[in-house]
Amino acid sequence: MTDVLAGNVLAGDVLAGTGRLAHAPASHPTVKAPKIGILLANLGTPDGYDYWSMRRYLNEFLSDKRVVDISDWIWQPLLQLVILTKRPFTSGANYKLIWNHEKNESPLLTITKDQTAAIAAAMKARYGDEVMVDFAMRYGNPSTASKVQAMVAAGCEKILFFPLYPHYAGATSATANDAFFAALRTEKRQPAARTVAEYFAHPAYIKALADSVRTAYAKLDHVPDMLVASYHGMPLRYLMEGDPYHCHCAKTTRLLREELGWEKSRIDTTFQSVFGREEWLKPYTVEHVAELAKAGMKRIAVMAPAFSADCIETLEEINGEIREAFEHAGGEEFTYIPCLNDDAAHIAALEAVIVENLGGWV
């Protein structure tokens, strides 16, 4: 044990192997050696692609006011009686197409586990047993509350909460933080807490994105006519109300282009996953790729910089619906560039962000 200060208890004050404080009476409750927790968080995943698993997941997701901010008296009857009657079937069919059948889990869960293992190894090499790393999901399992509880039980007196969203958005980063803060409210011994801010402009993240483009292009016989950076969409109204997500996405594209040394004409910014009737951020990816094909661009590549891990929106929507729109409009070669996932450059970038945010704690 070291005598590194972690909260109110020195690690050296806990007698090795006993859980007892050195100067406490025998009747004192056992105490864990203090640690610092790093809790990674992603959007979430259904437990399966069957109807009830999908319904539970979609109900939790679409009932979040950060995601759909319509009054409950209007939205909930529509959600419960119409949307959740039909959508679990279609969403389940889409998940089945990309499901990791070997491990019986979604690709997002598989990749998040791999990312967590890689980051845990990096943190152990750097800090030893002083830090523990785990992950949680905003929707579905493992829940944020369960992982916060486990970290506190393991002796974490400080927790760094890291939503794995490069760009800030109320419907992603903010709702993940909401779940984290709600979990802290239930703890008798509440740990000190920090949240990691958006990291879309971090040089290591931009370089990792650029390297993924270079790697993908090096495998092609012909250079694509256009690279489309497709970001998850949101209602235009959110931008007007002060959400900075659109600006963060635009800056990512610019920084990526500059890192690649390209002209503006070689890369576009678009938005996907439109839902509902109101206007969303434009241009819409599915429409834009069709327009590119009709304009004579027969070869394009598409990447999704807003996602830290491949998921239903990338593996099924981009590589399915958006690919089909391009090819149906006359496009000939469609290349999907995978998310950064557990690529070594991505893990190094995430590690750099974590180390910066642990400043003063270790």
C-alpha positions as a Markdown table, in Angstrom:
| # | Residue | x | y | z |
|---|---|---|---|---|
| 1 | Met | 0.0 | 0.0 | 0.0 |
| 2 | Thr | 1.1 | 3.5 | -0.7 |
| 3 | Asp | 0.4 | 6.6 | 1.4 |
| 4 | Val | -1.1 | 8.5 | -1.6 |
| 5 | Leu | -4.0 | 10.8 | -0.4 |
| 6 | Ala | -7.3 | 9.7 | -1.8 |
| 7 | Gly | -10.2 | 11.6 | -0.2 |
| 8 | Asn | -10.3 | 11.6 | 3.6 |
| 9 | Val | -8.4 | 8.2 | 4.0 |
| 10 | Leu | -4.8 | 7.5 | 3.3 |
| 11 | Ala | -4.3 | 4.2 | 1.5 |
| 12 | Gly | -1.7 | 3.3 | 4.1 |
| 13 | Asp | -4.2 | 3.8 | 6.9 |
| 14 | Val | -6.0 | 0.6 | 5.8 |
| 15 | Leu | -4.3 | -2.5 | 7.2 |
| 16 | Ala | -3.4 | -4.8 | 4.3 |
| 17 | Gly | -5.8 | -7.6 | 3.8 |
| 18 | Thr | -8.1 | -6.6 | 6.7 |
| 19 | Gly | -10.2 | -3.7 | 5.5 |
| 20 | Arg | -9.7 | -2.2 | 9.0 |
| 21 | Leu | -8.4 | 1.3 | 9.7 |
| 22 | Ala | -5.1 | 1.1 | 11.6 |
| 23 | His | -6.3 | 3.3 | 14.5 |
| 24 | Ala | -10.0 | 2.4 | 14.6 |
| 25 | Pro | -11.7 | 0.2 | 17.2 |
| 26 | Ala | -12.5 | -3.4 | 16.3 |
| 27 | Ser | -16.2 | -2.6 | 16.0 |
| 28 | His | -15.6 | -0.1 | 13.2 |
| 29 | Pro | -17.0 | -1.0 | 9.8 |
| 30 | Thr | -14.5 | -2.4 | 7.3 |
| 31 | Val | -13.1 | 0.2 | 4.9 |
| 32 | Lys | -11.8 | -0.3 | 1.3 |
| 33 | Ala | -8.4 | 1.1 | 0.3 |
| 34 | Pro | -9.3 | 4.3 | -1.5 |
| 35 | Lys | -9.3 | 4.3 | -5.3 |
| 36 | Ile | -10.1 | 6.7 | -8.1 |
| 37 | Gly | -12.8 | 5.4 | -10.5 |
| 38 | Ile | -12.8 | 6.1 | -14.2 |
| 39 | Leu | -16.3 | 5.4 | -15.6 |
| 40 | Leu | -16.7 | 5.4 | -19.3 |
| 41 | Ala | -20.2 | 5.9 | -20.7 |
| 42 | Asn | -21.9 | 5.2 | -24.0 |
| 43 | Leu | -25.4 | 5.6 | -25.3 |
| 44 | Gly | -26.7 | 2.1 | -24.7 |
| 45 | Thr | -27.9 | -1.1 | -26.2 |
| 46 | Pro | -30.9 | -3.5 | -25.9 |
| 47 | Asp | -30.3 | -6.8 | -24.2 |
| 48 | Gly | -31.5 | -8.6 | -27.3 |
| 49 | Tyr | -33.3 | -8.0 | -30.6 |
| 50 | Asp | -36.6 | -9.6 | -29.6 |
| 51 | Tyr | -39.7 | -7.5 | -29.2 |
| 52 | Trp | -39.7 | -7.1 | -25.4 |
| 53 | Ser | -36.0 | -6.3 | -25.2 |
| 54 | Met | -36.3 | -3.7 | -27.9 |
| 55 | Arg | -39.5 | -2.3 | -26.4 |
| 56 | Arg | -37.8 | -1.8 | -22.9 |
| 57 | Tyr | -34.8 | -0.2 | -24.5 |
| 58 | Leu | -36.7 | 2.1 | -26.8 |
| 59 | Asn | -39.1 | 3.1 | -24.1 |
| 60 | Glu | -36.2 | 4.2 | -21.8 |
| 61 | Phe | -34.5 | 6.0 | -24.7 |
| 62 | Leu | -37.5 | 7.8 | -26.2 |
| 63 | Ser | -38.9 | 8.7 | -22.7 |
| 64 | Asp | -35.8 | 10.8 | -22.0 |
| 65 | Lys | -36.7 | 14.5 | -22.1 |
| 66 | Arg | -33.2 | 15.3 | -23.4 |
| 67 | Val | -34.0 | 13.2 | -26.4 |
| 68 | Val | -37.6 | 14.0 | -27.1 |
| 69 | Asp | -38.7 | 17.2 | -25.3 |
| 70 | Ile | -42.4 | 17.0 | -26.1 |
| 71 | Ser | -44.9 | 17.3 | -23.3 |
| 72 | Asp | -45.8 | 13.9 | -21.8 |
| 73 | Trp | -49.5 | 14.3 | -22.3 |
| 74 | Ile | -48.9 | 14.5 | -26.0 |
| 75 | Trp | -45.8 | 12.3 | -26.4 |
| 76 | Gln | -46.5 | 9.4 | -24.0 |
| 77 | Pro | -49.8 | 8.2 | -25.5 |
| 78 | Leu | -48.2 | 8.3 | -29.0 |
| 79 | Leu | -45.1 | 6.5 | -27.8 |
| 80 | Gln | -46.8 | 3.8 | -25.8 |
| 81 | Leu | -49.8 | 3.1 | -28.0 |
| 82 | Val | -48.3 | 3.6 | -31.5 |
| 83 | Ile | -44.5 | 3.8 | -31.7 |
| 84 | Leu | -43.7 | 1.1 | -29.2 |
| 85 | Thr | -46.3 | -1.2 | -30.7 |
| 86 | Lys | -44.6 | -1.2 | -34.1 |
| 87 | Arg | -41.0 | 0.1 | -33.9 |
| 88 | Pro | -39.6 | -2.8 | -31.7 |
| 89 | Phe | -40.2 | -5.1 | -34.7 |
| 90 | Thr | -38.4 | -3.0 | -37.2 |
| 91 | Ser | -35.6 | -2.0 | -34.9 |
| 92 | Gly | -35.2 | -5.6 | -33.8 |
| 93 | Ala | -34.9 | -6.7 | -37.4 |
| 94 | Asn | -32.2 | -4.1 | -38.0 |
| 95 | Tyr | -30.3 | -5.1 | -34.8 |
| 96 | Lys | -30.5 | -8.8 | -35.9 |
| 97 | Leu | -28.6 | -7.9 | -39.1 |
| 98 | Ile | -25.6 | -6.5 | -37.1 |
| 99 | Trp | -25.8 | -8.6 | -33.9 |
| 100 | Asn | -22.7 | -10.3 | -32.5 |
| 101 | His | -24.3 | -13.7 | -32.4 |
| 102 | Glu | -21.2 | -15.3 | -31.1 |
| 103 | Lys | -21.3 | -13.3 | -27.9 |
| 104 | Asn | -25.0 | -12.6 | -28.0 |
| 105 | Glu | -24.7 | -8.9 | -27.7 |
| 106 | Ser | -24.7 | -5.8 | -29.8 |
| 107 | Pro | -21.6 | -4.6 | -31.6 |
| 108 | Leu | -21.6 | -1.4 | -29.4 |
| 109 | Leu | -21.4 | -3.5 | -26.3 |
| 110 | Thr | -18.6 | -5.7 | -27.7 |
| 111 | Ile | -16.6 | -2.6 | -28.8 |
| 112 | Thr | -17.2 | -0.7 | -25.5 |
| 113 | Lys | -15.9 | -3.7 | -23.6 |
| 114 | Asp | -12.8 | -3.8 | -25.7 |
| 115 | Gln | -12.2 | -0.1 | -25.3 |
| 116 | Thr | -12.6 | -0.4 | -21.5 |
| 117 | Ala | -10.2 | -3.3 | -21.3 |
| 118 | Ala | -7.6 | -1.3 | -23.4 |
| 119 | Ile | -8.0 | 1.8 | -21.3 |
| 120 | Ala | -7.9 | -0.2 | -18.0 |
| 121 | Ala | -4.6 | -1.7 | -19.1 |
| 122 | Ala | -3.2 | 1.7 | -20.0 |
| 123 | Met | -4.3 | 3.1 | -16.6 |
| 124 | Lys | -2.9 | 0.2 | -14.7 |
| 125 | Ala | 0.5 | 0.6 | -16.5 |
| 126 | Arg | 0.5 | 4.3 | -15.5 |
| 127 | Tyr | -1.1 | 4.3 | -12.0 |
| 128 | Gly | -1.1 | 0.7 | -10.8 |
| 129 | Asp | -4.0 | -0.3 | -8.5 |
| 130 | Glu | -4.8 | 3.3 | -7.5 |
| 131 | Val | -7.3 | 3.6 | -10.4 |
| 132 | Met | -10.1 | 1.3 | -11.6 |
| 133 | Val | -11.8 | 1.5 | -14.9 |
| 134 | Asp | -15.3 | 0.4 | -15.9 |
| 135 | Phe | -18.1 | 1.3 | -18.3 |
| 136 | Ala | -21.8 | 2.0 | -18.2 |
| 137 | Met | -24.7 | 2.7 | -20.6 |
| 138 | Arg | -27.1 | 5.6 | -20.4 |
| 139 | Tyr | -29.9 | 3.3 | -21.6 |
| 140 | Gly | -30.1 | -0.5 | -21.0 |
| 141 | Asn | -27.4 | -2.5 | -19.2 |
| 142 | Pro | -25.1 | -2.1 | -17.4 |
| 143 | Ser | -26.8 | 1.0 | -16.0 |
| 144 | Thr | -24.9 | 4.0 | -14.8 |
| 145 | Ala | -26.4 | 3.6 | -11.3 |
| 146 | Ser | -25.2 | 0.1 | -10.9 |
| 147 | Lys | -21.7 | 1.0 | -11.9 |
| 148 | Val | -21.5 | 4.0 | -9.7 |
| 149 | Gln | -22.7 | 1.8 | -6.8 |
| 150 | Ala | -20.0 | -0.8 | -7.6 |
| 151 | Met | -17.3 | 1.8 | -7.8 |
| 152 | Val | -18.2 | 3.2 | -4.4 |
| 153 | Ala | -18.4 | -0.3 | -2.9 |
| 154 | Ala | -14.9 | -0.9 | -4.3 |
| 155 | Gly | -13.6 | 2.1 | -2.4 |
| 156 | Cys | -13.6 | 4.8 | -5.1 |
| 157 | Glu | -13.7 | 8.1 | -3.3 |
| 158 | Lys | -13.3 | 10.0 | -6.5 |
| 159 | Ile | -14.9 | 9.2 | -9.9 |
| 160 | Leu | -14.1 | 10.7 | -13.3 |
| 161 | Phe | -17.1 | 10.2 | -15.5 |
| 162 | Phe | -16.3 | 10.1 | -19.2 |
| 163 | Pro | -19.2 | 10.2 | -21.7 |
| 164 | Leu | -17.7 | 8.8 | -24.9 |
| 165 | Tyr | -19.1 | 11.5 | -27.2 |
| 166 | Pro | -16.5 | 13.7 | -28.9 |
| 167 | His | -19.0 | 16.5 | -29.4 |
| 168 | Tyr | -21.3 | 18.0 | -26.7 |
| 169 | Ala | -25.1 | 17.6 | -27.2 |
| 170 | Gly | -27.9 | 17.8 | -24.7 |
| 171 | Ala | -29.2 | 14.5 | -26.0 |
| 172 | Thr | -25.9 | 12.7 | -25.5 |
| 173 | Ser | -23.4 | 14.2 | -23.1 |
| 174 | Ala | -25.9 | 16.0 | -20.9 |
| 175 | Thr | -28.3 | 13.1 | -20.4 |
| 176 | Ala | -25.3 | 10.8 | -19.6 |
| 177 | Asn | -24.2 | 13.3 | -17.0 |
| 178 | Asp | -27.8 | 13.5 | -15.7 |
| 179 | Ala | -27.8 | 9.8 | -15.1 |
| 180 | Phe | -24.4 | 10.0 | -13.3 |
| 181 | Phe | -25.5 | 12.8 | -11.0 |
| 182 | Ala | -28.8 | 11.0 | -10.3 |
| 183 | Ala | -26.7 | 7.9 | -9.3 |
| 184 | Leu | -24.6 | 10.0 | -6.9 |
| 185 | Arg | -27.7 | 11.1 | -5.1 |
| 186 | Thr | -28.3 | 7.6 | -3.7 |
| 187 | Glu | -24.9 | 7.1 | -2.2 |
| 188 | Lys | -24.5 | 7.5 | 1.6 |
| 189 | Arg | -20.8 | 8.2 | 1.1 |
| 190 | Gln | -20.8 | 10.4 | -2.0 |
| 191 | Pro | -17.5 | 10.4 | -3.9 |
| 192 | Ala | -16.0 | 13.5 | -5.3 |
| 193 | Ala | -16.8 | 13.7 | -9.0 |
| 194 | Arg | -15.6 | 15.2 | -12.3 |
| 195 | Thr | -17.1 | 14.9 | -15.7 |
| 196 | Val | -15.1 | 15.0 | -18.9 |
| 197 | Ala | -16.1 | 17.7 | -21.4 |
| 198 | Glu | -16.3 | 17.3 | -25.2 |
| 199 | Tyr | -13.0 | 16.5 | -26.8 |
| 200 | Phe | -13.8 | 17.0 | -30.5 |
| 201 | Ala | -10.8 | 19.4 | -31.0 |
| 202 | His | -8.2 | 17.4 | -29.1 |
| 203 | Pro | -5.2 | 17.0 | -31.4 |
| 204 | Ala | -4.9 | 13.3 | -30.7 |
| 205 | Tyr | -8.5 | 12.7 | -31.6 |
| 206 | Ile | -8.2 | 14.6 | -34.8 |
| 207 | Lys | -5.0 | 12.8 | -35.7 |
| 208 | Ala | -6.7 | 9.4 | -35.0 |
| 209 | Leu | -9.5 | 10.4 | -37.4 |
| 210 | Ala | -7.1 | 11.4 | -40.1 |
| 211 | Asp | -5.1 | 8.3 | -39.7 |
| 212 | Ser | -8.3 | 6.2 | -40.1 |
| 213 | Val | -9.0 | 8.0 | -43.4 |
| 214 | Arg | -5.4 | 7.5 | -44.7 |
| 215 | Thr | -5.6 | 3.8 | -43.8 |
| 216 | Ala | -8.9 | 3.3 | -45.5 |
| 217 | Tyr | -7.8 | 5.2 | -48.6 |
| 218 | Ala | -4.6 | 3.2 | -48.9 |
| 219 | Lys | -6.6 | 0.0 | -49.3 |
| 220 | Leu | -8.7 | 1.4 | -52.3 |
| 221 | Asp | -7.8 | 1.1 | -56.0 |
| 222 | His | -9.2 | 4.6 | -56.6 |
| 223 | Val | -9.4 | 7.7 | -54.5 |
| 224 | Pro | -13.0 | 8.6 | -53.6 |
| 225 | Asp | -14.4 | 11.7 | -55.2 |
| 226 | Met | -15.7 | 12.9 | -51.9 |
| 227 | Leu | -15.4 | 12.1 | -48.2 |
| 228 | Val | -18.7 | 12.6 | -46.3 |
| 229 | Ala | -18.4 | 13.2 | -42.6 |
| 230 | Ser | -21.8 | 12.1 | -41.4 |
| 231 | Tyr | -22.8 | 13.1 | -37.9 |
| 232 | His | -25.9 | 12.1 | -35.9 |
| 233 | Gly | -28.6 | 14.6 | -36.5 |
| 234 | Met | -30.7 | 16.7 | -34.1 |
| 235 | Pro | -33.6 | 19.1 | -34.5 |
| 236 | Leu | -32.6 | 22.5 | -35.9 |
| 237 | Arg | -34.5 | 24.0 | -33.0 |
| 238 | Tyr | -31.9 | 22.7 | -30.5 |
| 239 | Leu | -29.2 | 24.7 | -32.3 |
| 240 | Met | -31.4 | 27.8 | -32.1 |
| 241 | Glu | -31.9 | 27.1 | -28.4 |
| 242 | Gly | -28.2 | 27.1 | -27.7 |
| 243 | Asp | -26.9 | 23.6 | -28.2 |
| 244 | Pro | -23.4 | 23.8 | -29.6 |
| 245 | Tyr | -23.4 | 20.4 | -31.3 |
| 246 | His | -23.7 | 21.7 | -34.9 |
| 247 | Cys | -20.7 | 24.0 | -34.4 |
| 248 | His | -18.6 | 21.2 | -32.8 |
| 249 | Cys | -19.3 | 19.0 | -35.8 |
| 250 | Ala | -18.4 | 21.7 | -38.4 |
| 251 | Lys | -15.2 | 22.4 | -36.6 |
| 252 | Thr | -14.3 | 18.7 | -36.5 |
| 253 | Thr | -14.7 | 18.5 | -40.3 |
| 254 | Arg | -12.5 | 21.6 | -40.7 |
| 255 | Leu | -9.8 | 20.3 | -38.3 |
| 256 | Leu | -9.8 | 16.9 | -40.0 |
| 257 | Arg | -9.5 | 18.5 | -43.5 |
| 258 | Glu | -6.6 | 20.6 | -42.3 |
| 259 | Glu | -4.9 | 17.6 | -40.7 |
| 260 | Leu | -5.3 | 15.7 | -44.0 |
| 261 | Gly | -4.0 | 18.8 | -46.0 |
| 262 | Trp | -7.1 | 18.8 | -48.3 |
| 263 | Glu | -9.0 | 21.4 | -50.1 |
| 264 | Lys | -12.5 | 22.2 | -48.9 |
| 265 | Ser | -14.1 | 20.5 | -52.0 |
| 266 | Arg | -12.9 | 17.1 | -50.9 |
| 267 | Ile | -15.0 | 16.7 | -47.7 |
| 268 | Asp | -18.6 | 17.4 | -46.8 |
| 269 | Thr | -20.5 | 17.6 | -43.4 |
| 270 | Thr | -23.9 | 16.0 | -43.3 |
| 271 | Phe | -26.4 | 14.7 | -40.6 |
| 272 | Gln | -28.2 | 11.4 | -40.4 |
| 273 | Ser | -30.9 | 9.6 | -38.3 |
| 274 | Val | -33.7 | 12.1 | -38.8 |
| 275 | Phe | -36.8 | 11.3 | -36.6 |
| 276 | Gly | -40.2 | 13.0 | -36.6 |
| 277 | Arg | -41.6 | 15.8 | -38.7 |
| 278 | Glu | -39.7 | 18.9 | -37.6 |
| 279 | Glu | -36.7 | 20.2 | -39.5 |
| 280 | Trp | -33.4 | 18.8 | -38.4 |
| 281 | Leu | -29.8 | 19.9 | -39.1 |
| 282 | Lys | -29.0 | 19.7 | -42.8 |
| 283 | Pro | -27.9 | 18.5 | -45.3 |
| 284 | Tyr | -29.4 | 15.0 | -44.6 |
| 285 | Thr | -26.8 | 12.4 | -45.3 |
| 286 | Val | -29.2 | 10.0 | -47.1 |
| 287 | Glu | -30.3 | 12.8 | -49.5 |
| 288 | His | -26.9 | 14.3 | -49.9 |
| 289 | Val | -25.1 | 11.1 | -51.1 |
| 290 | Ala | -27.8 | 10.6 | -53.7 |
| 291 | Glu | -27.3 | 14.1 | -54.9 |
| 292 | Leu | -23.5 | 13.5 | -55.1 |
| 293 | Ala | -24.2 | 10.4 | -57.3 |
| 294 | Lys | -26.5 | 12.3 | -59.6 |
| 295 | Ala | -23.9 | 15.1 | -59.9 |
| 296 | Gly | -21.4 | 12.5 | -61.3 |
| 297 | Met | -19.5 | 11.5 | -58.2 |
| 298 | Lys | -19.3 | 7.8 | -58.6 |
| 299 | Arg | -17.0 | 7.0 | -55.7 |
| 300 | Ile | -17.5 | 8.3 | -52.2 |
| 301 | Ala | -16.3 | 7.4 | -48.7 |
| 302 | Val | -18.4 | 8.0 | -45.6 |
| 303 | Met | -17.3 | 8.2 | -42.0 |
| 304 | Ala | -19.0 | 8.9 | -38.7 |
| 305 | Pro | -16.8 | 11.1 | -36.5 |
| 306 | Ala | -19.5 | 11.7 | -33.8 |
| 307 | Phe | -19.5 | 8.0 | -32.8 |
| 308 | Ser | -16.7 | 6.6 | -30.7 |
| 309 | Ala | -17.9 | 3.0 | -31.5 |
| 310 | Asp | -19.7 | 1.4 | -34.4 |
| 311 | Cys | -23.4 | 0.8 | -33.7 |
| 312 | Ile | -26.8 | 0.5 | -35.3 |
| 313 | Glu | -26.5 | 4.0 | -36.8 |
| 314 | Thr | -23.2 | 3.2 | -38.6 |
| 315 | Leu | -23.3 | -0.5 | -39.3 |
| 316 | Glu | -26.9 | -0.6 | -40.5 |
| 317 | Glu | -27.9 | 2.9 | -41.4 |
| 318 | Ile | -24.7 | 4.1 | -43.1 |
| 319 | Asn | -23.7 | 0.8 | -44.5 |
| 320 | Gly | -27.2 | -0.1 | -45.4 |
| 321 | Glu | -29.8 | 2.7 | -46.1 |
| 322 | Ile | -27.3 | 5.4 | -47.0 |
| 323 | Arg | -25.2 | 3.1 | -49.2 |
| 324 | Glu | -28.4 | 2.0 | -51.0 |
| 325 | Ala | -29.4 | 5.6 | -51.6 |
| 326 | Phe | -26.0 | 6.4 | -53.2 |
| 327 | Glu | -26.0 | 3.3 | -55.4 |
| 328 | His | -29.7 | 3.7 | -56.4 |
| 329 | Ala | -28.9 | 7.2 | -57.6 |
| 330 | Gly | -26.1 | 5.9 | -59.8 |
| 331 | Gly | -23.1 | 5.7 | -57.4 |
| 332 | Glu | -20.7 | 2.9 | -58.1 |
| 333 | Glu | -18.2 | 2.6 | -55.2 |
| 334 | Phe | -19.3 | 3.3 | -51.6 |
| 335 | Thr | -16.6 | 3.0 | -48.8 |
| 336 | Tyr | -17.6 | 3.0 | -45.2 |
| 337 | Ile | -14.7 | 4.0 | -42.9 |
| 338 | Pro | -15.3 | 2.4 | -39.5 |
| 339 | Cys | -15.4 | 4.3 | -36.3 |
| 340 | Leu | -12.2 | 4.5 | -34.3 |
| 341 | Asn | -13.5 | 1.8 | -31.9 |
| 342 | Asp | -10.5 | 0.2 | -30.0 |
| 343 | Asp | -7.9 | 1.3 | -32.5 |
| 344 | Ala | -4.6 | 1.9 | -30.8 |
| 345 | Ala | -4.6 | 5.6 | -31.8 |
| 346 | His | -8.1 | 6.1 | -30.5 |
| 347 | Ile | -7.2 | 4.4 | -27.1 |
| 348 | Ala | -4.1 | 6.7 | -26.9 |
| 349 | Ala | -6.3 | 9.8 | -27.6 |
| 350 | Leu | -8.8 | 8.7 | -24.9 |
| 351 | Glu | -6.0 | 8.0 | -22.5 |
| 352 | Ala | -4.6 | 11.5 | -23.1 |
| 353 | Val | -8.0 | 13.1 | -22.4 |
| 354 | Ile | -8.3 | 11.0 | -19.2 |
| 355 | Val | -4.9 | 11.9 | -17.9 |
| 356 | Glu | -5.6 | 15.6 | -18.5 |
| 357 | Asn | -8.8 | 15.3 | -16.5 |
| 358 | Leu | -7.2 | 13.5 | -13.6 |
| 359 | Gly | -4.9 | 16.4 | -13.0 |
| 360 | Gly | -4.5 | 17.0 | -9.2 |
| 361 | Trp | -6.1 | 13.7 | -8.3 |
| 362 | Val | -3.1 | 11.4 | -9.1 |
